[in-house]
Amino acid sequence: MASMKELFPEFYLDSLDVNDLNREKNNLIVFDSNFLLDILRLPTEIAEKYLEAIDKVKNHIFVPYLVGIEFNFNKKKVKIETLENVKVYKDRISNLLHIETDKVYKNLCESLLKEDNVNFLNNKVHKEQIHSNTKDKLESFRQELLDKQEHIIKDLHQTIDEKYSKDLDELTARVIELIGDSVAPKRNQEWFDKVQEEGDKRYNNETPPGFNDREEKKGIMRTYSNISYDTQYGDYIIWEEILHEVASRAHNVGEKVIFVTSDGNSTKKYDLLYRVKGKTVGPYISMLNEMYELKEGYSINESAPLGEKLCKKLHIIDGFRFMTLANDLNEEQVRLYEPDKSDRSSTRSDFILNKPYVNFENQRDKIRLERLITLIKIKRLEEKLLNADSEESEILSQRIRNLELDLRTLDSKIRRLNRRAHMMGKESERTCNTTEIGLERQSNLVLGEEMDLNHKYMSNTEFMNLWGEYQRLSRLIDLTRNQIDISTDDLKIQELLDALQTYEQIIQPIRRKIEEYRTEDDSEEDLF
């Protein structure tokens, strides 16, 4: 007879705490490539905290050889993407401020210089004087706006530059320096072949980790230093490296193995962490059991006698959790560095400017600019109010109150826009998730009229769902493009462009899946 904890230890693991990352515990900390690459995408201040965390645990970290390969293959791409995103955002701010300032000036001219506004004056000379005076004031106001605009642009660009490392090569070098000689040695092709052979069996049974990558990465080969491997097995190759390292070190490392990776945050991958109704429970029990049952001296391609069971406890955490534990942050500090989880997909999406809901940022910028202009108007009226007589004072006070009401309206618009962005993000995530699991939702699918009802794919329900969704989105894209062509309102056009971008992002994975069906069927027919 035995206790529940003795028979099923994986179900009773303790949570990680700050002490588990201390040097004295000597727990093995394993870094995934996505975690290391994410650091290069972070604003400078936040990246520093992650580097500080790595520095504190550098004496007991382990970087699998494949992680090293993936990091080096992708670091240049990350640098280019990050700098490009920052540049695009800076240019967008500048262009938006220029366009909207000019638009405000033109609208004011059209409104204030209308003949109807001065019809109460019977004297032609007086009308001309009022007209001329109004033009001068508007031009003065325009120049004030332009001066303020350039100052705002300069400050915003400086703020953005300060938030991101100007030299990403230096940041990369620091990551590499902190890792030091913790990278696993290169393995031979025989070892890789054996792991991939075993990986194929595991994927057929959906044994984690990595089986989600079969569809997207199958057959995509990577070759480096006389080693070739199918990238679909990348996660499993890393897992085998971890098992081998733990089995080799045996009792020379602590009882816990802490794997730091961003894969658990992805809504598209469910081959690492177990979820129930969208809530993460923890690592799959099969992985916990595999680590706990691991025996000293284990190697996938060797049949030597194994030693005793090591009883190691696996923990999988994301980069943010690692950073907060290693730096022992308090609750206030955690809130300061915590990424935005309203539409999480990866660390990159948490911190840089390329979030799915960033499509709404143009509209936010326009409202903020309008708010700034309103504040400038209030300030100028308040200055005039200081020297105004009683009659003029009453008029100016009323205008100030009206502008203050406008401010409250603009603030309400921002709040409504934020709610829209949040809901749009959730809807996009729901749609993408549905696509990934086979589009089980069918109520909104529309079958394309041009689809032959005797088509050879008709018997495949998943394909028909995909094709219907593809046709529905295609029609939405065409309709949106037509509306953009005929619209004359800049704000409306921007909203349509944002919607178009969202539709195009959603349709891409659907198109790829349909292409895969066509490829598997070896058909020459072009469905598109």
BATORPA-181401 format. One record per residue (C-alpha): residue number from 1; residue in one letter; x, y, z. Coordinates in nm, 2 decimals, always signed. Layout:
N
R/NUM/A/X/Y/Z
...
END
This chain:
528
R/1/M/+0.00/+0.00/+0.00
R/2/A/+0.11/+0.36/-0.07
R/3/S/-0.01/+0.71/-0.05
R/4/M/-0.16/+0.91/-0.34
R/5/K/+0.14/+1.14/-0.35
R/6/E/+0.38/+0.84/-0.36
R/7/L/+0.19/+0.67/-0.65
R/8/F/+0.11/+0.98/-0.85
R/9/P/+0.38/+1.24/-0.77
R/10/E/+0.33/+1.44/-1.09
R/11/F/-0.01/+1.55/-0.97
R/12/Y/+0.12/+1.70/-0.65
R/13/L/+0.41/+1.93/-0.76
R/14/D/+0.48/+2.24/-0.55
R/15/S/+0.46/+2.58/-0.72
R/16/L/+0.78/+2.76/-0.80
R/17/D/+0.89/+3.04/-0.57
R/18/V/+1.18/+3.29/-0.57
R/19/N/+1.41/+3.05/-0.38
R/20/D/+1.39/+2.79/-0.66
R/21/L/+1.60/+3.01/-0.88
R/22/N/+1.87/+3.07/-0.62
R/23/R/+2.22/+2.95/-0.68
R/24/E/+2.21/+2.73/-0.37
R/25/K/+1.91/+2.53/-0.50
R/26/N/+2.12/+2.45/-0.82
R/27/N/+1.80/+2.38/-1.02
R/28/L/+1.86/+2.35/-1.39
R/29/I/+1.71/+2.64/-1.59
R/30/V/+1.66/+2.58/-1.96
R/31/F/+1.61/+2.86/-2.21
R/32/D/+1.41/+2.82/-2.53
R/33/S/+1.51/+3.01/-2.85
R/34/N/+1.18/+3.21/-2.85
R/35/F/+1.25/+3.34/-2.50
R/36/L/+1.60/+3.46/-2.60
R/37/L/+1.47/+3.62/-2.92
R/38/D/+1.19/+3.79/-2.74
R/39/I/+1.45/+3.99/-2.54
R/40/L/+1.57/+4.15/-2.86
R/41/R/+1.22/+4.27/-2.93
R/42/L/+1.17/+4.44/-2.59
R/43/P/+1.19/+4.81/-2.51
R/44/T/+1.54/+4.89/-2.36
R/45/E/+1.43/+4.93/-2.00
R/46/I/+1.24/+4.60/-1.99
R/47/A/+1.51/+4.42/-2.18
R/48/E/+1.75/+4.53/-1.91
R/49/K/+1.54/+4.35/-1.64
R/50/Y/+1.55/+4.03/-1.84
R/51/L/+1.92/+4.05/-1.88
R/52/E/+1.95/+4.11/-1.51
R/53/A/+1.75/+3.80/-1.44
R/54/I/+1.97/+3.59/-1.67
R/55/D/+2.28/+3.72/-1.50
R/56/K/+2.15/+3.61/-1.16
R/57/V/+2.11/+3.25/-1.27
R/58/K/+2.39/+3.22/-1.53
R/59/N/+2.57/+2.96/-1.32
R/60/H/+2.30/+2.70/-1.36
R/61/I/+2.14/+2.76/-1.70
R/62/F/+2.14/+2.52/-2.00
R/63/V/+2.08/+2.61/-2.36
R/64/P/+2.01/+2.31/-2.59
R/65/Y/+2.22/+2.30/-2.91
R/66/L/+1.91/+2.33/-3.13
R/67/V/+1.81/+2.65/-2.94
R/68/G/+2.15/+2.79/-3.03
R/69/I/+2.09/+2.71/-3.40
R/70/E/+1.74/+2.86/-3.40
R/71/F/+1.86/+3.17/-3.21
R/72/N/+2.14/+3.24/-3.46
R/73/F/+1.92/+3.18/-3.77
R/74/N/+1.65/+3.42/-3.65
R/75/K/+1.84/+3.70/-3.46
R/76/K/+1.90/+3.91/-3.77
R/77/K/+1.54/+3.87/-3.88
R/78/V/+1.42/+3.99/-3.53
R/79/K/+1.65/+4.29/-3.55
R/80/I/+1.52/+4.40/-3.89
R/81/E/+1.16/+4.35/-3.79
R/82/T/+1.19/+4.54/-3.47
R/83/L/+1.37/+4.84/-3.63
R/84/E/+1.12/+4.84/-3.91
R/85/N/+0.82/+4.84/-3.67
R/86/V/+0.97/+5.13/-3.48
R/87/K/+1.04/+5.33/-3.80
R/88/V/+0.69/+5.26/-3.94
R/89/Y/+0.53/+5.38/-3.61
R/90/K/+0.74/+5.70/-3.60
R/91/D/+0.65/+5.77/-3.97
R/92/R/+0.29/+5.71/-3.90
R/93/I/+0.29/+5.96/-3.61
R/94/S/+0.45/+6.23/-3.82
R/95/N/+0.22/+6.18/-4.12
R/96/L/-0.09/+6.16/-3.91
R/97/L/-0.01/+6.49/-3.73
R/98/H/+0.07/+6.67/-4.06
R/99/I/-0.25/+6.55/-4.23
R/100/E/-0.48/+6.62/-3.93
R/101/T/-0.33/+6.96/-3.86
R/102/D/-0.38/+7.06/-4.22
R/103/K/-0.73/+6.92/-4.21
R/104/V/-0.82/+7.11/-3.90
R/105/Y/-0.70/+7.44/-4.05
R/106/K/-0.90/+7.38/-4.37
R/107/N/-1.21/+7.29/-4.18
R/108/L/-1.18/+7.61/-3.97
R/109/C/-1.13/+7.82/-4.28
R/110/E/-1.44/+7.67/-4.45
R/111/S/-1.65/+7.72/-4.14
R/112/L/-1.54/+8.06/-4.01
R/113/L/-1.50/+8.23/-4.35
R/114/K/-1.85/+8.15/-4.47
R/115/E/-2.04/+8.46/-4.59
R/116/D/-2.34/+8.36/-4.38
R/117/N/-2.14/+8.41/-4.06
R/118/V/-2.11/+8.79/-4.12
R/119/N/-2.45/+8.86/-4.28
R/120/F/-2.55/+9.04/-3.97
R/121/L/-2.31/+9.32/-4.08
R/122/N/-2.47/+9.56/-4.33
R/123/N/-2.15/+9.74/-4.40
R/124/K/-1.94/+9.59/-4.68
R/125/V/-1.62/+9.74/-4.54
R/126/H/-1.69/+9.59/-4.20
R/127/K/-1.75/+9.25/-4.36
R/128/E/-1.41/+9.27/-4.54
R/129/Q/-1.24/+9.38/-4.23
R/130/I/-1.39/+9.09/-4.03
R/131/H/-1.29/+8.85/-4.31
R/132/S/-0.94/+8.98/-4.32
R/133/N/-0.90/+8.97/-3.95
R/134/T/-1.04/+8.62/-3.93
R/135/K/-0.79/+8.50/-4.20
R/136/D/-0.50/+8.65/-4.01
R/137/K/-0.61/+8.49/-3.68
R/138/L/-0.65/+8.15/-3.85
R/139/E/-0.31/+8.18/-4.01
R/140/S/-0.16/+8.27/-3.68
R/141/F/-0.34/+7.97/-3.52
R/142/R/-0.22/+7.74/-3.80
R/143/Q/+0.14/+7.85/-3.75
R/144/E/+0.10/+7.79/-3.37
R/145/L/-0.03/+7.44/-3.45
R/146/L/+0.26/+7.37/-3.69
R/147/D/+0.52/+7.48/-3.43
R/148/K/+0.35/+7.27/-3.16
R/149/Q/+0.32/+6.98/-3.40
R/150/E/+0.69/+6.97/-3.47
R/151/H/+0.77/+6.99/-3.10
R/152/I/+0.52/+6.70/-3.04
R/153/I/+0.68/+6.49/-3.32
R/154/K/+1.03/+6.55/-3.19
R/155/D/+0.93/+6.45/-2.83
R/156/L/+0.74/+6.14/-2.94
R/157/H/+1.03/+6.02/-3.16
R/158/Q/+1.27/+6.08/-2.87
R/159/T/+1.05/+5.88/-2.64
R/160/I/+1.02/+5.59/-2.88
R/161/D/+1.40/+5.59/-2.94
R/162/E/+1.46/+5.58/-2.56
R/163/K/+1.22/+5.29/-2.52
R/164/Y/+1.41/+5.07/-2.77
R/165/S/+1.78/+4.99/-2.79
R/166/K/+1.95/+5.19/-3.06
R/167/D/+2.20/+4.91/-3.11
R/168/L/+2.04/+4.57/-3.12
R/169/D/+2.37/+4.41/-3.20
R/170/E/+2.49/+4.52/-2.86
R/171/L/+2.19/+4.37/-2.70
R/172/T/+2.24/+4.05/-2.89
R/173/A/+2.61/+4.04/-2.78
R/174/R/+2.50/+4.08/-2.41
R/175/V/+2.26/+3.79/-2.44
R/176/I/+2.53/+3.57/-2.59
R/177/E/+2.78/+3.68/-2.32
R/178/L/+2.54/+3.60/-2.04
R/179/I/+2.47/+3.25/-2.18
R/180/G/+2.85/+3.19/-2.19
R/181/D/+2.95/+2.83/-2.23
R/182/S/+2.61/+2.69/-2.12
R/183/V/+2.52/+2.57/-2.48
R/184/A/+2.50/+2.19/-2.53
R/185/P/+2.76/+2.03/-2.76
R/186/K/+2.68/+1.94/-3.12
R/187/R/+2.52/+1.60/-3.17
R/188/N/+2.58/+1.38/-3.47
R/189/Q/+2.34/+1.31/-3.76
R/190/E/+2.27/+0.96/-3.62
R/191/W/+2.13/+1.11/-3.30
R/192/F/+1.91/+1.35/-3.49
R/193/D/+1.78/+1.07/-3.71
R/194/K/+1.69/+0.86/-3.41
R/195/V/+1.51/+1.15/-3.24
R/196/Q/+1.31/+1.22/-3.56
R/197/E/+1.22/+0.86/-3.60
R/198/E/+1.09/+0.85/-3.24
R/199/G/+0.92/+1.19/-3.29
R/200/D/+0.72/+1.05/-3.58
R/201/K/+0.58/+0.78/-3.35
R/202/R/+0.50/+1.03/-3.07
R/203/Y/+0.33/+1.27/-3.31
R/204/N/+0.11/+1.00/-3.44
R/205/N/-0.01/+0.95/-3.08
R/206/E/-0.01/+1.33/-3.01
R/207/T/+0.24/+1.28/-2.74
R/208/P/+0.38/+1.62/-2.63
R/209/P/+0.58/+1.83/-2.70
R/210/G/+0.58/+1.95/-3.06
R/211/F/+0.30/+1.76/-3.23
R/212/N/+0.12/+2.09/-3.32
R/213/D/+0.41/+2.17/-3.56
R/214/R/+0.35/+1.87/-3.79
R/215/E/+0.09/+2.05/-4.01
R/216/E/+0.27/+2.38/-4.05
R/217/K/+0.64/+2.27/-4.06
R/218/K/+0.63/+1.92/-4.20
R/219/G/+0.90/+1.87/-4.47
R/220/I/+1.07/+2.21/-4.40
R/221/M/+1.43/+2.10/-4.36
R/222/R/+1.71/+2.30/-4.19
R/223/T/+2.08/+2.22/-4.25
R/224/Y/+2.37/+2.35/-4.06
R/225/S/+2.72/+2.22/-4.00
R/226/N/+2.65/+1.88/-4.17
R/227/I/+2.34/+1.83/-3.96
R/228/S/+1.99/+1.82/-4.12
R/229/Y/+1.66/+1.79/-3.95
R/230/D/+1.29/+1.84/-4.02
R/231/T/+1.18/+2.15/-3.84
R/232/Q/+0.85/+1.99/-3.74
R/233/Y/+1.05/+1.80/-3.48
R/234/G/+1.23/+2.11/-3.33
R/235/D/+1.04/+2.11/-3.00
R/236/Y/+1.08/+1.74/-2.95
R/237/I/+1.46/+1.76/-3.04
R/238/I/+1.49/+2.02/-2.77
R/239/W/+1.30/+1.80/-2.52
R/240/E/+1.53/+1.51/-2.59
R/241/E/+1.83/+1.74/-2.53
R/242/I/+1.69/+1.84/-2.20
R/243/L/+1.63/+1.48/-2.09
R/244/H/+1.98/+1.39/-2.19
R/245/E/+2.13/+1.68/-2.00
R/246/V/+1.93/+1.60/-1.69
R/247/A/+2.02/+1.23/-1.71
R/248/S/+2.39/+1.32/-1.75
R/249/R/+2.41/+1.56/-1.46
R/250/A/+2.19/+1.34/-1.25
R/251/H/+2.23/+1.44/-0.88
R/252/N/+2.47/+1.73/-0.97
R/253/V/+2.17/+1.95/-1.03
R/254/G/+1.87/+2.03/-0.81
R/255/E/+1.54/+1.84/-0.80
R/256/K/+1.36/+2.09/-1.03
R/257/V/+1.40/+2.15/-1.41
R/258/I/+1.27/+2.49/-1.51
R/259/F/+1.20/+2.53/-1.88
R/260/V/+1.16/+2.90/-1.99
R/261/T/+0.96/+2.93/-2.31
R/262/S/+0.70/+3.15/-2.48
R/263/D/+0.53/+2.86/-2.65
R/264/G/+0.28/+2.82/-2.37
R/265/N/+0.14/+3.17/-2.44
R/266/S/+0.05/+3.09/-2.80
R/267/T/-0.32/+3.04/-2.87
R/268/K/-0.22/+2.82/-3.17
R/269/K/-0.01/+2.57/-2.97
R/270/Y/-0.15/+2.32/-2.72
R/271/D/+0.13/+2.06/-2.73
R/272/L/+0.32/+2.19/-2.43
R/273/L/+0.07/+2.31/-2.16
R/274/Y/-0.26/+2.14/-2.08
R/275/R/-0.56/+2.37/-2.10
R/276/V/-0.92/+2.34/-1.99
R/277/K/-1.17/+2.58/-2.14
R/278/G/-0.89/+2.82/-2.24
R/279/K/-0.74/+2.82/-1.89
R/280/T/-0.38/+2.68/-1.85
R/281/V/-0.35/+2.40/-1.60
R/282/G/+0.02/+2.32/-1.65
R/283/P/+0.26/+2.09/-1.84
R/284/Y/+0.11/+1.77/-1.97
R/285/I/+0.12/+1.49/-1.72
R/286/S/+0.30/+1.27/-1.97
R/287/M/+0.59/+1.52/-1.98
R/288/L/+0.59/+1.55/-1.60
R/289/N/+0.60/+1.17/-1.57
R/290/E/+0.87/+1.14/-1.84
R/291/M/+1.09/+1.37/-1.64
R/292/Y/+1.01/+1.22/-1.30
R/293/E/+1.07/+0.86/-1.43
R/294/L/+1.40/+0.96/-1.61
R/295/K/+1.69/+0.74/-1.51
R/296/E/+2.06/+0.83/-1.48
R/297/G/+2.26/+0.78/-1.80
R/298/Y/+1.96/+0.78/-2.03
R/299/S/+2.03/+0.85/-2.40
R/300/I/+1.78/+0.79/-2.69
R/301/N/+2.04/+0.62/-2.92
R/302/E/+2.23/+0.42/-2.66
R/303/S/+2.12/+0.09/-2.49
R/304/A/+2.37/+0.10/-2.20
R/305/P/+2.23/-0.01/-1.85
R/306/L/+2.06/+0.28/-1.68
R/307/G/+2.11/+0.40/-1.32
R/308/E/+1.85/+0.49/-1.06
R/309/K/+1.54/+0.70/-1.11
R/310/L/+1.61/+1.07/-1.07
R/311/C/+1.27/+1.19/-0.96
R/312/K/+1.32/+1.54/-1.12
R/313/K/+1.02/+1.78/-1.12
R/314/L/+0.95/+1.97/-1.44
R/315/H/+0.82/+2.33/-1.44
R/316/I/+0.74/+2.53/-1.76
R/317/I/+0.72/+2.91/-1.73
R/318/D/+0.72/+3.20/-1.97
R/319/G/+0.98/+3.47/-1.98
R/320/F/+0.79/+3.72/-1.78
R/321/R/+0.74/+3.48/-1.49
R/322/F/+1.11/+3.39/-1.50
R/323/M/+1.21/+3.76/-1.49
R/324/T/+0.98/+3.84/-1.19
R/325/L/+1.11/+3.53/-1.00
R/326/A/+1.48/+3.58/-1.07
R/327/N/+1.46/+3.95/-0.98
R/328/D/+1.23/+3.89/-0.68
R/329/L/+0.99/+4.17/-0.79
R/330/N/+0.72/+4.30/-0.55
R/331/E/+0.36/+4.34/-0.66
R/332/E/+0.41/+4.70/-0.76
R/333/Q/+0.71/+4.62/-0.98
R/334/V/+0.53/+4.33/-1.14
R/335/R/+0.25/+4.56/-1.25
R/336/L/+0.51/+4.81/-1.39
R/337/Y/+0.67/+4.54/-1.61
R/338/E/+0.37/+4.32/-1.67
R/339/P/+0.28/+4.28/-2.04
R/340/D/-0.06/+4.36/-2.18
R/341/K/-0.27/+4.04/-2.17
R/342/S/-0.58/+4.18/-2.33
R/343/D/-0.48/+4.01/-2.66
R/344/R/-0.17/+3.80/-2.59
R/345/S/+0.00/+3.60/-2.86
R/346/S/+0.36/+3.63/-2.77
R/347/T/+0.61/+3.84/-2.58
R/348/R/+0.67/+4.04/-2.89
R/349/S/+0.30/+4.12/-2.92
R/350/D/+0.29/+4.23/-2.56
R/351/F/+0.56/+4.49/-2.59
R/352/I/+0.62/+4.62/-2.94
R/353/L/+0.40/+4.82/-3.17
R/354/N/+0.27/+4.54/-3.40
R/355/K/-0.02/+4.43/-3.19
R/356/P/-0.34/+4.30/-3.37
R/357/Y/-0.54/+4.58/-3.21
R/358/V/-0.29/+4.84/-3.31
R/359/N/-0.51/+4.89/-3.62
R/360/F/-0.71/+5.12/-3.39
R/361/E/-0.41/+5.33/-3.30
R/362/N/-0.47/+5.57/-3.60
R/363/Q/-0.81/+5.65/-3.47
R/364/R/-0.67/+5.70/-3.12
R/365/D/-0.41/+5.93/-3.26
R/366/K/-0.67/+6.14/-3.44
R/367/I/-0.88/+6.18/-3.13
R/368/R/-0.57/+6.27/-2.92
R/369/L/-0.47/+6.53/-3.17
R/370/E/-0.82/+6.67/-3.17
R/371/R/-0.81/+6.68/-2.79
R/372/L/-0.48/+6.86/-2.80
R/373/I/-0.62/+7.12/-3.04
R/374/T/-0.92/+7.17/-2.81
R/375/L/-0.69/+7.22/-2.51
R/376/I/-0.49/+7.48/-2.70
R/377/K/-0.82/+7.66/-2.79
R/378/I/-0.92/+7.66/-2.42
R/379/K/-0.58/+7.80/-2.32
R/380/R/-0.60/+8.09/-2.57
R/381/L/-0.95/+8.17/-2.46
R/382/E/-0.85/+8.17/-2.09
R/383/E/-0.57/+8.41/-2.17
R/384/K/-0.82/+8.64/-2.35
R/385/L/-1.06/+8.61/-2.06
R/386/L/-0.81/+8.78/-1.83
R/387/N/-0.84/+9.11/-2.01
R/388/A/-1.20/+9.09/-2.13
R/389/D/-1.48/+9.32/-2.02
R/390/S/-1.79/+9.18/-1.86
R/391/E/-1.99/+9.13/-2.19
R/392/E/-1.70/+8.96/-2.37
R/393/S/-1.61/+8.77/-2.06
R/394/E/-1.95/+8.60/-2.06
R/395/I/-1.91/+8.50/-2.43
R/396/L/-1.56/+8.36/-2.37
R/397/S/-1.67/+8.17/-2.06
R/398/Q/-1.95/+8.00/-2.26
R/399/R/-1.71/+7.91/-2.54
R/400/I/-1.47/+7.76/-2.28
R/401/R/-1.76/+7.56/-2.13
R/402/N/-1.85/+7.43/-2.48
R/403/L/-1.49/+7.32/-2.55
R/404/E/-1.48/+7.15/-2.21
R/405/L/-1.79/+6.95/-2.31
R/406/D/-1.61/+6.87/-2.63
R/407/L/-1.32/+6.73/-2.43
R/408/R/-1.55/+6.50/-2.23
R/409/T/-1.70/+6.38/-2.56
R/410/L/-1.35/+6.30/-2.70
R/411/D/-1.26/+6.11/-2.38
R/412/S/-1.58/+5.91/-2.42
R/413/K/-1.48/+5.83/-2.78
R/414/I/-1.14/+5.70/-2.66
R/415/R/-1.31/+5.48/-2.41
R/416/R/-1.55/+5.34/-2.67
R/417/L/-1.27/+5.29/-2.92
R/418/N/-1.07/+5.10/-2.65
R/419/R/-1.37/+4.87/-2.59
R/420/R/-1.40/+4.82/-2.97
R/421/A/-1.04/+4.73/-3.00
R/422/H/-1.06/+4.48/-2.71
R/423/M/-1.37/+4.31/-2.86
R/424/M/-1.22/+4.31/-3.21
R/425/G/-0.91/+4.15/-3.07
R/426/K/-1.11/+3.88/-2.90
R/427/E/-1.32/+3.81/-3.21
R/428/S/-1.00/+3.78/-3.42
R/429/E/-0.85/+3.54/-3.17
R/430/R/-1.17/+3.34/-3.17
R/431/T/-1.18/+3.32/-3.55
R/432/C/-0.81/+3.22/-3.57
R/433/N/-0.86/+2.95/-3.30
R/434/T/-1.16/+2.81/-3.48
R/435/T/-0.96/+2.79/-3.80
R/436/E/-0.68/+2.61/-3.63
R/437/I/-0.90/+2.33/-3.48
R/438/G/-1.08/+2.26/-3.81
R/439/L/-1.35/+2.53/-3.81
R/440/E/-1.60/+2.34/-3.61
R/441/R/-1.81/+2.65/-3.61
R/442/Q/-2.04/+2.63/-3.91
R/443/S/-2.33/+2.87/-3.85
R/444/N/-2.16/+3.17/-4.02
R/445/L/-2.00/+2.97/-4.31
R/446/V/-2.12/+3.06/-4.66
R/447/L/-2.05/+2.81/-4.94
R/448/G/-1.92/+2.97/-5.25
R/449/E/-2.17/+2.98/-5.54
R/450/E/-1.90/+2.89/-5.79
R/451/M/-1.81/+2.57/-5.60
R/452/D/-1.92/+2.26/-5.80
R/453/L/-2.15/+2.05/-5.57
R/454/N/-1.99/+1.74/-5.72
R/455/H/-1.64/+1.86/-5.64
R/456/K/-1.41/+1.58/-5.53
R/457/Y/-1.36/+1.74/-5.19
R/458/M/-1.73/+1.75/-5.10
R/459/S/-1.70/+1.44/-4.88
R/460/N/-1.44/+1.61/-4.66
R/461/T/-1.63/+1.82/-4.40
R/462/E/-1.32/+2.01/-4.28
R/463/F/-1.23/+2.11/-4.63
R/464/M/-1.58/+2.23/-4.71
R/465/N/-1.58/+2.44/-4.39
R/466/L/-1.24/+2.59/-4.48
R/467/W/-1.36/+2.66/-4.84
R/468/G/-1.68/+2.82/-4.72
R/469/E/-1.49/+3.05/-4.47
R/470/Y/-1.24/+3.14/-4.74
R/471/Q/-1.52/+3.24/-4.98
R/472/R/-1.69/+3.45/-4.70
R/473/L/-1.37/+3.63/-4.62
R/474/S/-1.29/+3.68/-4.99
R/475/R/-1.62/+3.86/-5.04
R/476/L/-1.57/+4.07/-4.73
R/477/I/-1.22/+4.17/-4.86
R/478/D/-1.36/+4.26/-5.21
R/479/L/-1.65/+4.46/-5.05
R/480/T/-1.41/+4.65/-4.82
R/481/R/-1.18/+4.73/-5.11
R/482/N/-1.47/+4.87/-5.31
R/483/Q/-1.58/+5.08/-5.02
R/484/I/-1.22/+5.22/-4.99
R/485/D/-1.23/+5.31/-5.36
R/486/I/-1.55/+5.51/-5.33
R/487/S/-1.51/+5.66/-4.99
R/488/T/-1.40/+6.03/-4.95
R/489/D/-1.38/+6.04/-4.57
R/490/D/-1.03/+5.99/-4.45
R/491/L/-1.14/+5.85/-4.11
R/492/K/-1.38/+5.61/-4.28
R/493/I/-1.10/+5.50/-4.52
R/494/Q/-0.87/+5.44/-4.23
R/495/E/-1.13/+5.22/-4.05
R/496/L/-1.18/+5.03/-4.37
R/497/L/-0.81/+4.98/-4.42
R/498/D/-0.79/+4.85/-4.06
R/499/A/-1.07/+4.60/-4.13
R/500/L/-0.91/+4.50/-4.46
R/501/Q/-0.58/+4.42/-4.28
R/502/T/-0.77/+4.21/-4.02
R/503/Y/-0.95/+4.01/-4.29
R/504/E/-0.63/+3.95/-4.48
R/505/Q/-0.45/+3.83/-4.16
R/506/I/-0.73/+3.58/-4.09
R/507/I/-0.76/+3.45/-4.44
R/508/Q/-0.39/+3.36/-4.48
R/509/P/-0.38/+3.04/-4.26
R/510/I/-0.71/+2.92/-4.42
R/511/R/-0.56/+2.96/-4.77
R/512/R/-0.25/+2.76/-4.66
R/513/K/-0.47/+2.48/-4.53
R/514/I/-0.66/+2.46/-4.85
R/515/E/-0.34/+2.46/-5.05
R/516/E/-0.22/+2.17/-4.83
R/517/Y/-0.53/+1.97/-4.93
R/518/R/-0.46/+2.04/-5.30
R/519/T/-0.10/+1.93/-5.25
R/520/E/-0.19/+1.61/-5.07
R/521/D/-0.43/+1.53/-5.36
R/522/D/-0.15/+1.59/-5.62
R/523/S/-0.41/+1.78/-5.82
R/524/E/-0.31/+2.04/-6.08
R/525/E/-0.64/+2.22/-6.03
R/526/D/-0.60/+2.57/-5.90
R/527/L/-0.88/+2.63/-5.65
R/528/F/-0.80/+3.00/-5.63
END
